[in-house]
């Protein structure tokens, strides 16, 4: 049995663009950092290669003044600057891609700095089934995986890829769905939930019964 040691945070004060009235953020997450490893590896290999090329060019003292040396040095320097630029763009794009779970829906935001600004939304009442896919050595060792959210309509299912702690967010979505169904059921029956600050207060009828129960024995015998 997997034991998740994740601190529960209060996300009710968090807001996002397009948030509906009375919509509260229950949880949010990004992809597991393991998705950055291939890109970081490629950047490291290319950076080391370019640095070695520059060092070898500088070591050739006789060829420093030649046109070929200047051209290769300029191309290598420009390529290194572009590589650094794309590296930080990829890091920013990683932080822009986010999955938000609210008390109404699941939102998968796919955004980049220049090109993409997509948003995929599934309402909680449309969710028919949720499947967790976590196969392989690395996904189980590093604890990341995919969630497949199947909807009751004919539209395509939502796939949340490379989520950290997939079991935790699997349970969170199920819990939010059950809470949404209960709240909608209360609204249909005409039961309005009390505000949060009054839910812990005892009802006045409870006090009146308590006063009658603590009345004197003479009063009860009459």
C-alpha positions in Angstrom: 0.0 0.0 0.0 1.4 3.4 -1.0 1.6 6.0 1.8 1.6 9.6 0.6 3.3 12.1 2.9 1.9 15.2 1.2 1.1 18.3 3.2 -2.5 19.5 2.7 -2.5 23.1 1.8 -5.4 25.6 1.8 -5.8 26.7 -1.8 -9.1 28.5 -1.4 -7.4 31.9 -1.7 -5.8 31.1 -5.1 -7.3 32.5 -8.3 -6.8 32.0 -12.0 -8.1 33.6 -15.2 -11.6 32.4 -16.1 -12.5 31.4 -12.6 -16.3 31.2 -12.1 -18.4 32.6 -9.3 -18.1 30.5 -6.1 -15.5 28.3 -7.7 -12.7 27.3 -5.3 -9.3 25.9 -6.1 -9.0 22.5 -4.4 -5.6 21.6 -5.7 -3.1 22.2 -8.6 0.0 20.6 -9.9 2.5 20.6 -12.7 4.2 17.8 -14.5 6.9 15.8 -12.8 10.4 17.5 -13.2 11.6 14.3 -14.8 10.1 15.6 -18.1 12.9 18.2 -18.2 15.7 15.6 -18.0 16.0 14.8 -21.7 16.1 18.5 -22.7 18.6 19.3 -19.9 20.8 16.3 -21.1 20.8 17.5 -24.7 21.6 21.1 -23.6 24.5 19.9 -21.5 26.0 17.8 -24.3 25.7 20.6 -26.8 27.1 23.2 -24.3 30.1 21.0 -23.5 30.8 20.3 -27.2 30.7 24.0 -28.0 32.9 24.9 -25.1 35.5 22.3 -26.2 35.3 23.7 -29.8 36.0 27.2 -28.5 38.9 26.0 -26.3 40.4 24.2 -29.2 40.1 27.3 -31.4 41.8 29.5 -28.8 44.6 26.9 -28.3 45.5 27.3 -32.0 47.4 30.5 -31.6 48.6 30.8 -35.3 45.0 30.6 -36.7 43.4 33.2 -34.4 43.7 36.0 -36.9 42.3 34.0 -39.9 38.8 34.5 -41.3 38.0 30.9 -40.7 38.7 31.2 -37.0 36.6 34.3 -36.6 33.7 32.7 -38.5 33.7 29.5 -36.5 34.1 31.4 -33.2 31.1 33.7 -34.1 28.9 30.7 -35.1 29.8 28.8 -31.9 29.1 31.9 -29.7 25.7 32.6 -31.4 24.7 28.9 -31.1 25.7 28.9 -27.4 23.6 32.0 -26.7 20.6 30.6 -28.6 20.9 27.3 -26.6 20.9 29.2 -23.3 17.9 31.2 -24.5 15.9 28.1 -25.4 16.9 26.4 -22.2 15.3 29.2 -20.1 12.2 29.3 -22.4 11.7 25.6 -21.8 11.9 26.1 -18.0 9.3 28.9 -18.2 7.0 26.8 -20.3 7.3 24.0 -17.8 5.9 26.3 -15.1 3.1 27.6 -17.4 1.7 24.1 -17.9 -0.5 23.4 -14.9 -3.5 21.2 -13.9 -6.1 22.8 -11.7 -8.7 21.0 -9.7 -11.7 23.0 -8.4 -15.0 22.2 -6.8 -16.6 22.4 -10.3 -14.1 21.1 -12.9 -10.7 19.8 -13.9 -8.6 22.3 -16.0 -5.6 21.3 -18.0 -3.7 24.5 -19.1 -1.1 24.2 -21.8 0.6 27.5 -22.3 3.9 28.6 -23.7 5.5 32.0 -23.9 5.1 32.7 -27.7 3.1 30.0 -29.4 0.5 27.9 -27.4 -2.3 29.0 -25.1 -4.6 26.0 -24.9 -7.1 25.1 -22.1 -8.9 21.8 -21.7 -11.8 21.6 -19.2 -13.9 18.7 -17.9 -16.8 19.4 -15.5 -16.9 17.1 -12.5 -20.4 15.9 -13.3 -19.3 14.7 -16.7 -16.6 12.4 -15.4 -17.5 8.8 -15.9 -14.3 7.0 -15.0 -10.7 7.8 -14.0 -7.8 5.5 -14.7 -4.3 5.7 -13.5 -1.4 4.5 -15.7 1.9 4.0 -14.0 4.0 1.3 -15.7 7.7 0.9 -15.9 10.7 1.1 -13.5 11.3 4.9 -13.6 7.6 5.9 -13.2 7.3 3.7 -10.1 10.7 4.6 -8.8 10.2 8.4 -9.1 6.4 8.2 -8.5 4.9 9.8 -11.6 2.3 8.6 -14.1 -0.7 9.5 -16.2 -4.4 9.9 -15.4 -7.0 9.2 -18.0 -10.3 11.0 -17.3 -13.2 9.5 -19.2 -16.2 11.7 -19.8 -19.8 10.6 -20.3 -20.1 12.5 -23.6 -18.8 11.6 -27.0 -15.9 14.0 -26.7 -12.3 12.8 -26.3 -11.0 11.9 -22.9 -8.7 14.1 -20.9 -5.2 12.7 -20.5 -3.1 14.3 -17.7 0.4 13.1 -18.4 3.5 12.8 -16.2 1.8 13.9 -12.9 3.7 13.6 -9.7 2.1 11.4 -7.1 -0.6 10.1 -9.5 -2.4 8.1 -6.7 -2.9 11.3 -4.7 -4.4 13.3 -7.5 -6.5 10.2 -8.5 -8.1 10.3 -5.1 -8.4 14.0 -5.1 -10.4 14.1 -8.3 -12.7 11.3 -7.0 -13.2 13.1 -3.8 -14.0 16.4 -5.6 -16.5 14.5 -7.8 -18.3 13.0 -4.9 -18.5 16.3 -3.1 -19.9 18.0 -6.2 -22.6 15.4 -6.6 -23.6 15.7 -2.9 -23.8 19.5 -3.2 -25.9 19.3 -6.3 -28.2 16.8 -4.7 -28.7 19.2 -1.7 -29.5 22.0 -4.0 -32.1 20.0 -5.9 -33.8 19.0 -2.6 -33.8 22.7 -1.6 -31.3 22.3 1.2 -29.1 25.3 1.3 -25.7 24.7 3.0 -24.9 27.1 5.9 -22.0 29.5 5.5 -18.7 28.0 6.6 -18.4 30.2 9.7 -21.8 29.0 11.0 -21.5 25.3 10.3 -19.9 24.5 13.7 -22.5 26.4 15.7 -25.3 24.3 17.4 -28.9 24.9 16.3 -31.3 26.9 18.5 -33.6 23.9 18.8 -30.8 21.9 20.4 -30.5 24.6 23.1 -34.3 24.6 23.7 -34.3 20.8 24.2 -31.3 21.0 26.5 -33.2 23.7 28.7 -36.2 21.4 29.0 -34.0 18.4 29.8 -32.3 20.2 32.7 -35.6 21.5 34.2 -36.4 20.4 37.7 -37.9 17.0 38.5 -41.1 18.6 39.8 -41.8 20.2 36.5 -41.3 16.9 34.7 -43.7 15.0 37.1 -46.4 17.6 36.5 
